[in-house]
Amino acid sequence: MSRKGNSTDNGMMENFFGLLKTEISYEQDDKYKILDELILAIDEYINYYNYDRVKAKLKGLSSVNYSLQSSN
Protein backbone atom coordinates (compact mmCIF):
# COMPACT_ATOMS: atom_id res chain seq x y z
CA MET A 1 0.00 0.00 0.00
CA SER A 2 1.14 3.50 -0.68
CA ARG A 3 1.36 6.11 2.01
CA LYS A 4 -1.56 8.38 2.77
CA GLY A 5 -2.09 10.91 0.00
CA ASN A 6 0.16 9.04 -2.43
CA SER A 7 -2.18 7.14 -4.73
CA THR A 8 0.02 6.48 -7.73
CA ASP A 9 -0.75 2.76 -7.62
CA ASN A 10 -4.42 3.17 -8.56
CA GLY A 11 -4.34 6.34 -10.63
CA MET A 12 -5.46 4.69 -13.86
CA MET A 13 -8.49 3.07 -12.23
CA GLU A 14 -9.44 6.30 -10.45
CA ASN A 15 -9.34 8.04 -13.84
CA PHE A 16 -11.47 5.33 -15.46
CA PHE A 17 -14.10 5.40 -12.71
CA GLY A 18 -14.19 9.20 -12.86
CA LEU A 19 -14.87 9.05 -16.61
CA LEU A 20 -17.45 6.30 -16.12
CA LYS A 21 -19.35 8.28 -13.50
CA THR A 22 -19.21 11.45 -15.59
CA GLU A 23 -20.28 9.91 -18.88
CA ILE A 24 -22.81 7.35 -17.58
CA SER A 25 -24.51 8.94 -14.62
CA TYR A 26 -24.05 12.70 -14.78
CA GLU A 27 -27.54 14.28 -14.83
CA GLN A 28 -29.11 10.92 -15.73
CA ASP A 29 -30.32 9.79 -12.30
CA ASP A 30 -33.79 8.94 -13.57
CA LYS A 31 -32.59 7.14 -16.72
CA TYR A 32 -31.87 3.81 -15.04
CA LYS A 33 -35.04 2.55 -13.37
CA ILE A 34 -33.73 -0.90 -12.48
CA LEU A 35 -30.30 -2.25 -11.65
CA ASP A 36 -30.14 -4.40 -14.79
CA GLU A 37 -30.34 -1.27 -16.98
CA LEU A 38 -27.42 0.28 -15.13
CA ILE A 39 -25.36 -2.92 -15.38
CA LEU A 40 -26.03 -3.10 -19.12
CA ALA A 41 -25.03 0.56 -19.55
CA ILE A 42 -21.77 -0.04 -17.67
CA ASP A 43 -21.00 -3.12 -19.78
CA GLU A 44 -21.63 -1.14 -22.97
CA TYR A 45 -19.41 1.70 -21.72
CA ILE A 46 -16.54 -0.67 -20.90
CA ASN A 47 -16.82 -2.15 -24.40
CA TYR A 48 -16.86 1.35 -25.92
CA TYR A 49 -13.90 2.43 -23.75
CA ASN A 50 -11.76 -0.52 -24.84
CA TYR A 51 -12.72 -1.00 -28.50
CA ASP A 52 -14.17 2.22 -29.94
CA ARG A 53 -12.83 5.19 -27.97
CA VAL A 54 -9.80 6.66 -29.75
CA LYS A 55 -7.10 8.63 -27.99
CA ALA A 56 -4.56 11.05 -29.42
CA LYS A 57 -1.86 9.63 -27.12
CA LEU A 58 -2.38 6.23 -28.74
CA LYS A 59 -1.89 7.58 -32.28
CA GLY A 60 -5.63 7.81 -32.90
CA LEU A 61 -6.29 4.16 -32.06
CA SER A 62 -8.43 2.50 -29.42
CA SER A 63 -6.58 0.91 -26.52
CA VAL A 64 -7.16 -2.65 -27.80
CA ASN A 65 -6.05 -1.81 -31.33
CA TYR A 66 -2.97 -0.02 -30.01
CA SER A 67 -2.05 -3.03 -27.86
CA LEU A 68 -2.48 -5.38 -30.81
CA GLN A 69 -0.38 -3.14 -33.03
CA SER A 70 2.47 -2.85 -30.54
CA SER A 71 2.57 -6.60 -29.87
CA ASN A 72 3.23 -7.40 -33.54
N, C-alpha and C positions, 0 to 999 in steps of 0.2 A: 504494500500500500504506500502511496505517496503521502508526504506530510500534508498537514492541513493547509488549504489554500494553494496546493500545487497539483493540479489535476491534469497533468500532461498525459497520463496513461489512458484516460477515457475521453480525450478531446474530440476525436472523430465521432464517437457515438453521441456525445452531447450535441454536436453540430447536427447530426442526422435527426435526432429527436426534436431539436429545435425547428428544423425545416419541416418535419412531419407535422408537428403541432401547428405551425403557422399555415401550411398549405392545406391541411385536412380539416382542422377544426376552427380556425379563426373566423368568427362571425357566422358559424354554421351550426350552432348548438341545437337547433331544432331540425336539422337535416336528417340526423340519424335517430330514428324512433326506437329501434331495437338494437341490441348488441351485435347481432349478426350483420347488420348493415354497416356498422362501424368496422367490424373485423374484415369484411369484404373490401371496404374502402382502403384500409391499411394494407391489405395484401396487394391491391391494385397499385397503390402508391409505391410499395417496395419494388414491384415489378417495373414500374415506370422509372424509378430512381436508378435501378441497375441496368436496364436494357435500352431505354429511350432517351433519358435525360443526357444531353450533351454538355460538356464543360470545355471552356477555352483552355484550361490548364492541361487537359488531356488531348490536345490537338483537335478539338471539335468532335471527339468520339465519346460514346457512352463508356461507363467504367468497365463493363464486360468486354466490349469490343477493344478497348485499349489494353486490357489484360491479355486478351487473345493475341493481339498484334505483337505485344512485347515478348510473349512467350515463344513466338516462332523465330 
